């Protein structure tokens, strides 16, 4: 091997190593940036975010569960935030199944559209889900997954979102959300569960997911009354 060829090979190797290192750095820094963004939004609008940090992968997996959707069936995600649950959905979404995210915060909506360009994200309220689905020509969802802070939502907003779930969910479909362990006994959290019990025949509590910060229960409802 000539000296020029050896130098070229070394330069290529160095470039590859720098690229790999840079990619690893970006991957490591993303959760930190997301956490800082979540914390800033929490300080400014605690009622709209309701969490200091994004959901961990452990909670995201428990929340998504098994995705046994048929081609053409839809999953809707309320309040994707920076997309930790969306990432798990993308890993397990069956071929031909559809996804829609509904995000109220413009900053998070911009992040989502850049991070997941293959998925549609609606900027607006989950309480308008029936109208949103109709305008987009989408079917009733077989599953709704929610990251909304029900424990900190005003009663009127809770009522609106719950009614939207009942009106839009496909017969046989289910709704999944989570509540933090420390907030499980709060008045608003209890109110939400009582209202859901009135509208759904079946309920399952999963967890707590200890490896989330803070720990949380996953709540699953199905069988609209």
Secondary structure, DSSP 8 states (H G I E B T S, - for coil): --HHHHHHHHHHHHHHHHHHHHHHHHHHHHHHHHHHHHHHHHHH-HHHH--SS---HHHHHHHH------TT-EEEEE--TTSHHHHHHHHH--TT-EEEEEE--HHHHHHHHHH-TTSEEEES-GGGHHHHHHHHT----SEEEE---GGGS-HHHHHHHHHHHHHHS-TT-EEEEEEEGGGTTSHHHHHHHHHHHHHEEEEEEEEEETTSSS-EEEEEEEEE-
